[in-house]
Amino acid sequence: MSARTPSAKRLALAAALAAAALLAWIAARARGFDGEDFAYYYCAGAVANAGASPYEPAAYQECLRGVFRRPNPNISRDSGSAYPPPAIVLFRALAAPPYAASFALWNAALLAASLWLVSRRRARAADMFLLLLWPAFVLTWDYHKIGLVLFALFLAALALIEDGREAPGGALLSLLVFQPQWLAAAGLYLAARRRRRALAAAAGGALVLALASWRAGWALEWLASAAEHAQTIVGFDNQSLFVALVKPFDAAAWFFPRSWMALTARALVSLALAAEAWRRARRPDGLAPFLGFIVLAQPYSHASDALWAFPLLPAARDRLASRLGWSPRAADAAALGFTLLLWYALAAGPGGRGRVDVENREGYLTCALVLVWLVLEHAPPGTRLHKGAA
């Protein structure tokens, strides 16, 4: 590590702080201080604190009406909360203070997660700037989504596990039960790497959280609400490979995404990608490709979930440098160019310029990143590197 690295990291941290705070402010002003997804968290907690079920649409939507200062304008306007009962424990705590104070605390939590991500050990300064420019990182701030915190917790937990502290690392991973699809992904990764103690701790912690949140009827109500969300928003399921494949046929009546044929195809695609993710997770350096494949395998996700695939970008950059014999600076420039190209594709792609139109293209960009990795994985070594090694 060069003597310049600490100062570069301090600069990156300052940039992260300024960028995250600016994004939070812009998003809050643009949304009328509603915080978009944070409003869903807060209202689920507020309804539960009032003694009602957050999965019953009436009280939940009434709370959202008060936050948005108008009827819920989003596609979830007729639904209850989509989050599982363990998440309601967190949401009830969020809903204890007034909305404005809770929203400020939530932004502080997002900022803390962002700063941890850009300052984690072994991260290069270039990685920090790439993360700040990564479209999904910006989207997590734009929506104030919990995924940013969970992604940071996931990486922190894996760092503990790799250091031999499997029990605390697994216990930290149990918090992914707030979004169970990522707890399942973490469990698959731990099982592939035979981290049995960590896997047991994660499962035990998730069970404790599930028991602590138990309310009669909530589990079934949540499953019904989650199924309704999945069916309603399948067209906006931005990251899964299945949706990327089915969108060209979306207008065809014989291949409507909710038909039995599409559901079967969706399950087969997800299982095949999960198996591929498992295979890569068993390798010593398999985390980045595992995350890339598991994002595409998810049966339901949001455009911001591409944040989980971000580690594949610096991994691909490093592999490209190794293959072609590039200097670190040249490789960083290539990664930056790729990221800017993604932004151009999001902004200028076909299908409209609205927010949802832009997000619907992001799944293809995740596919592109995984495809780049596969090309690098199977391409022969570069001529210059080969001669240098000789």
FITIRO-379044 format. One record per residue (C-alpha): x, y, z. Coordinates in steps of 0.02 Angstrom, whole numbers, padded with zeros to 5 digits, always signed. Layout:
N
XYZ
...
end
This chain:
390
+00000+00000+00000
+00071+00166-00051
+00093+00315+00063
-00040+00405-00038
-00177+00279+00001
-00232+00350+00171
-00255+00524+00099
-00348+00452-00050
-00462+00359+00068
-00495+00515+00170
-00539+00606+00009
-00655+00464-00041
-00739+00467+00129
-00766+00655+00117
-00838+00633-00057
-00950+00494+00006
-01012+00601+00148
-01049+00749+00033
-01128+00642-00103
-01238+00542+00016
-01298+00696+00109
-01334+00786-00056
-01428+00637-00125
-01532+00624+00033
-01576+00809+00027
-01620+00807-00160
-01726+00650-00141
-01817+00719+00011
-01857+00883-00076
-01908+00798-00238
-02028+00680-00148
-02102+00811-00035
-02007+00741+00114
-02096+00572+00105
-01942+00463+00085
-02034+00343-00032
-01991+00169+00035
-01955+00238+00208
-02137+00292+00211
-02185+00109+00187
-02075+00057+00333
-02139+00195+00445
-02323+00164+00407
-02307-00023+00433
-02235+00013+00604
-02360+00150+00644
-02508+00037+00603
-02434-00104+00708
-02404+00018+00852
-02587+00066+00842
-02636-00116+00868
-02690-00152+00689
-02614-00268+00558
-02492-00188+00436
-02551-00315+00307
-02728-00247+00303
-02733-00115+00165
-02856+00010+00241
-02758+00074+00392
-02592+00056+00302
-02647+00157+00151
-02726+00288+00263
-02558+00315+00348
-02474+00330+00178
-02604+00456+00127
-02552+00564+00273
-02366+00547+00233
-02383+00578+00046
-02515+00714+00075
-02620+00630-00059
-02677+00452-00098
-02533+00332-00125
-02481+00368-00306
-02381+00208-00326
-02429+00037-00389
-02443-00026-00210
-02595+00086-00182
-02714-00058-00142
-02596-00168-00041
-02538-00193+00137
-02356-00202+00185
-02247-00321+00086
-02119-00347+00225
-02117-00501+00338
-02166-00496+00523
-01984-00489+00587
-01960-00325+00492
-02111-00252+00580
-02011-00258+00743
-01887-00136+00666
-02024-00033+00586
-02116-00014+00751
-01958+00062+00825
-01942+00177+00675
-02122+00234+00698
-02099+00279+00882
-02033+00457+00851
-02124+00584+00741
-02102+00556+00555
-01978+00697+00525
-01863+00642+00667
-01873+00460+00615
-01834+00505+00434
-01680+00603+00490
-01621+00454+00593
-01649+00339+00445
-01543+00450+00334
-01407+00444+00466
-01415+00253+00461
-01401+00254+00271
-01255+00373+00282
-01167+00263+00410
-01191+00111+00298
-01125+00209+00148
-00970+00266+00242
-00935+00090+00301
-00949+00023+00124
-00827+00149+00053
-00702+00131+00196
-00701-00057+00221
-00533-00141+00229
-00442-00193+00071
-00550-00074-00031
-00455+00034-00153
-00494+00218-00170
-00553+00187-00348
-00679+00060-00283
-00753+00192-00170
-00784+00313-00312
-00855+00174-00421
-00978+00131-00283
-01035+00311-00269
-01067+00312-00457
-01150+00141-00463
-01331+00168-00521
-01405+00053-00389
-01314+00146-00249
-01394+00307-00307
-01564+00221-00317
-01552+00156-00139
-01531+00336-00082
-01665+00397-00200
-01790+00275-00122
-01709+00274+00052
-01714+00084+00044
-01665-00036+00182
-01562-00137+00057
-01414-00019+00080
-01405-00058+00266
-01430-00244+00238
-01293-00251+00106
-01171-00169+00226
-01223-00290+00363
-01198-00436+00243
-01020-00386+00201
-00980-00346+00383
-01045-00517+00435
-00941-00605+00303
-00787-00512+00363
-00818-00579+00539
-00844-00755+00473
-00686-00751+00368
-00592-00696+00525
-00652-00853+00614
-00792-00770+00714
-00930-00873+00638
-01059-00860+00777
-01067-00669+00785
-01055-00658+00596
-01198-00780+00574
-01301-00688+00704
-01275-00526+00607
-01330-00613+00448
-01494-00661+00532
-01549-00479+00513
-01568-00515+00328
-01733-00595+00377
-01802-00419+00354
-01789-00460+00168
-01794-00651+00168
-01733-00673-00010
-01562-00607+00044
-01560-00718+00199
-01587-00865+00082
-01443-00804-00029
-01329-00787+00123
-01378-00961+00181
-01336-01032+00010
-01166-00947+00015
-01126-01011+00191
-01182-01187+00146
-01074-01186-00012
-00923-01134+00091
-00966-01258+00230
-00978-01125+00364
-01091-01232+00472
-01077-01132+00634
-01115-00970+00544
-01261-01050+00454
-01331-01116+00618
-01311-00945+00701
-01399-00859+00555
-01542-00983+00558
-01556-00973+00748
-01556-00783+00748
-01688-00777+00612
-01796-00897+00712
-01781-00789+00867
-01833-00635+00767
-01979-00731+00691
-02038-00786+00864
-02017-00611+00935
-02128-00542+00796
-02261-00677+00804
-02440-00618+00794
-02589-00729+00759
-02627-00728+00574
-02485-00613+00523
-02383-00746+00434
-02526-00794+00318
-02575-00612+00293
-02396-00569+00246
-02384-00713+00122
-02545-00654+00039
-02485-00474+00034
-02314-00524-00033
-02394-00631-00168
-02505-00486-00219
-02354-00371-00231
-02257-00499-00333
-02401-00523-00455
-02436-00337-00472
-02257-00280-00493
-02188-00425-00595
-02163-00309-00744
-02050-00199-00637
-01950-00346-00568
-01793-00268-00633
-01651-00383-00588
-01702-00564-00618
-01643-00643-00779
-01817-00715-00804
-01896-00543-00816
-01758-00483-00932
-01801-00629-01046
-01990-00612-01034
-02007-00425-01062
-02000-00438-01252
-02150-00555-01242
-02241-00456-01107
-02374-00393-01227
-02412-00566-01296
-02566-00643-01214
-02495-00819-01227
-02344-00774-01121
-02417-00663-00987
-02295-00661-00839
-02422-00733-00717
-02467-00884-00824
-02421-01059-00765
-02295-01074-00906
-02204-00915-00856
-02203-00963-00672
-02126-01132-00716
-01995-01049-00826
-01960-00923-00688
-01928-01061-00562
-01814-01156-00682
-01712-01000-00723
-01694-00956-00539
-01640-01132-00492
-01514-01142-00633
-01436-00975-00585
-01436-01022-00400
-01343-01182-00444
-01216-01080-00543
-01198-00961-00396
-01169-01110-00280
-01031-01175-00394
-00940-01009-00391
-00964-00983-00205
-00858-01136-00171
-00705-01052-00246
-00588-00950-00134
-00625-00789-00229
-00805-00832-00268
-00903-00697-00175
-00912-00571-00317
-00971-00691-00453
-01087-00774-00327
-01173-00607-00296
-01187-00570-00481
-01274-00734-00517
-01383-00731-00361
-01450-00558-00405
-01507-00625-00573
-01579-00780-00489
-01692-00682-00370
-01874-00713-00414
-01919-00537-00359
-01809-00384-00337
-01799-00197-00365
-01680-00101-00477
-01584-00045-00322
-01546-00228-00282
-01410-00218-00415
-01310-00145-00270
-01280-00324-00217
-01195-00358-00384
-01074-00212-00365
-00926-00318-00301
-00924-00400-00472
-00873-00235-00553
-00703-00213-00465
-00676-00401-00481
-00704-00390-00669
-00590-00238-00678
-00450-00332-00591
-00473-00484-00701
-00470-00374-00856
-00308-00294-00798
-00233-00465-00769
-00288-00531-00938
-00227-00381-01038
-00078-00329-00933
-00152-00158-00899
-00093-00042-00764
-00210-00013-00616
-00245+00163-00680
-00296+00100-00851
-00407-00033-00773
-00489+00097-00661
-00523+00205-00813
-00604+00057-00901
-00716+00023-00750
-00764+00206-00741
-00804+00208-00926
-00913+00053-00905
-01008+00135-00762
-01036+00295-00862
-01095+00189-01009
-01222+00108-00893
-01287+00280-00846
-01301+00327-01029
-01397+00166-01066
-01515+00202-00921
-01545+00381-00975
-01551+00360-01163
-01617+00184-01186
-01780+00143-01277
-01949+00135-01191
-01968+00305-01111
-01878+00425-00996
-01985+00411-00838
-01916+00344-00676
-01998+00173-00696
-01943+00165-00879
-01763+00196-00827
-01769+00069-00688
-01843-00064-00802
-01682-00059-00902
-01570-00090-00753
-01596-00277-00753
-01516-00285-00924
-01365-00192-00856
-01343-00322-00720
-01352-00454-00855
-01219-00358-00951
-01102-00356-00800
-01120-00543-00776
-01093-00570-00962
-00932-00467-00955
-00874-00576-00811
-00911-00735-00908
-00814-00671-01059
-00666-00628-00948
-00679-00795-00861
-00664-00894-01022
-00556-00781-01129
-00374-00832-01154
-00239-00731-01065
-00184-00570-01149
-00026-00573-01254
+00068-00446-01151
+00028-00532-00987
+00075-00700-01059
+00245-00636-01117
+00274-00548-00951
+00238-00707-00855
+00356-00804-00966
end
